[in-house]
């Protein structure tokens, strides 16, 4: 009975992981143990930040809408309430774009 030699498998595994650490600093890109740790952290941050990106953009849109609404004598909350009551179903992304690039159209929407 011969033993199983794992050199090829181990090398492939390490090579695959090190491919993901390209661009990392210092030994985190070349030493397997540090690379493994760095990759696990990077992937968890990557997942969380994909979720965070959506929150950040929504906040940005709200700020833009609020600024435009206040120029027209309304607060953000009152504007959103008015839009809901008049069944205008524009999402915040579109509203903020209109507020920034087409202020005359925005004025017509809120009046």
PLY file of the C-alpha trace (Angstrom):
ply
format ascii 1.0
element vertex 111
property float x
property float y
property float z
element edge 110
property int vertex1
property int vertex2
end_header
0.00 0.00 0.00
1.41 3.38 -0.95
0.77 6.65 0.80
-1.11 9.55 -0.75
1.18 12.45 -1.59
-0.55 15.82 -1.46
2.07 18.14 -2.93
0.23 18.89 -6.16
-3.10 19.45 -4.42
-1.62 21.70 -1.73
0.31 23.72 -4.27
-2.82 24.25 -6.39
-4.81 25.29 -3.31
-2.20 27.83 -2.23
-1.79 29.13 -5.76
-5.56 29.62 -6.09
-5.74 31.59 -2.84
-2.67 33.71 -3.64
-4.28 34.65 -6.96
-6.99 36.47 -4.96
-4.47 38.49 -2.96
-2.93 40.27 -5.93
-2.50 43.94 -5.04
-2.41 43.39 -1.27
0.45 44.97 0.66
3.53 43.38 2.19
3.42 39.67 3.02
-0.36 39.55 2.73
0.06 38.97 -1.01
2.74 36.29 -0.90
2.73 34.30 2.34
-0.07 31.77 2.49
-1.09 32.17 6.13
-1.24 35.97 6.01
-2.89 35.84 2.59
-5.59 33.48 3.83
-6.42 35.76 6.77
-6.38 38.88 4.60
-8.61 37.27 1.99
-11.21 36.19 4.54
-11.35 39.72 5.93
-11.45 41.25 2.45
-14.34 39.04 1.39
-16.38 39.81 4.50
-15.83 43.56 4.03
-16.67 43.19 0.35
-20.00 41.53 1.17
-20.89 44.10 3.84
-19.91 47.04 1.66
-22.12 45.89 -1.19
-25.01 46.27 1.26
-23.63 49.54 2.65
-23.36 51.05 -0.83
-27.14 50.91 -1.21
-27.64 52.71 2.12
-25.06 55.37 1.25
-26.65 56.16 -2.10
-30.13 56.39 -0.58
-28.80 58.88 1.99
-27.15 60.92 -0.76
-30.39 61.04 -2.76
-32.30 62.15 0.32
-29.85 64.99 0.94
-30.15 66.18 -2.68
-33.95 66.04 -2.58
-34.03 67.86 0.78
-31.80 70.65 -0.55
-34.01 71.14 -3.61
-37.19 70.96 -1.54
-35.97 73.61 0.90
-35.17 75.94 -2.01
-38.87 75.65 -2.84
-40.04 76.20 0.75
-40.71 72.58 1.75
-39.01 70.11 4.05
-38.02 66.64 2.85
-40.61 64.84 4.97
-43.45 67.12 3.85
-42.40 66.68 0.22
-42.40 62.87 0.48
-45.77 62.98 2.25
-47.21 65.16 -0.53
-45.88 62.86 -3.22
-47.39 59.79 -1.55
-50.79 61.47 -1.11
-50.88 62.56 -4.76
-49.80 59.05 -5.90
-46.61 60.21 -7.60
-44.43 57.11 -7.59
-40.98 58.46 -8.38
-38.18 56.80 -6.45
-35.55 58.82 -4.64
-32.87 58.18 -7.25
-34.97 59.69 -10.04
-36.23 62.52 -7.82
-32.70 63.52 -6.84
-31.58 63.43 -10.46
-34.49 65.66 -11.48
-33.79 67.99 -8.54
-30.13 68.36 -9.49
-30.38 68.56 -13.29
-33.89 69.87 -14.00
-34.98 72.24 -11.21
-37.91 73.63 -13.23
-39.37 70.12 -13.66
-38.81 69.43 -9.96
-40.74 72.59 -9.13
-43.67 71.39 -11.25
-43.64 67.98 -9.55
-43.80 69.40 -6.03
-46.46 72.01 -6.73
0 1
1 2
2 3
3 4
4 5
5 6
6 7
7 8
8 9
9 10
10 11
11 12
12 13
13 14
14 15
15 16
16 17
17 18
18 19
19 20
20 21
21 22
22 23
23 24
24 25
25 26
26 27
27 28
28 29
29 30
30 31
31 32
32 33
33 34
34 35
35 36
36 37
37 38
38 39
39 40
40 41
41 42
42 43
43 44
44 45
45 46
46 47
47 48
48 49
49 50
50 51
51 52
52 53
53 54
54 55
55 56
56 57
57 58
58 59
59 60
60 61
61 62
62 63
63 64
64 65
65 66
66 67
67 68
68 69
69 70
70 71
71 72
72 73
73 74
74 75
75 76
76 77
77 78
78 79
79 80
80 81
81 82
82 83
83 84
84 85
85 86
86 87
87 88
88 89
89 90
90 91
91 92
92 93
93 94
94 95
95 96
96 97
97 98
98 99
99 100
100 101
101 102
102 103
103 104
104 105
105 106
106 107
107 108
108 109
109 110
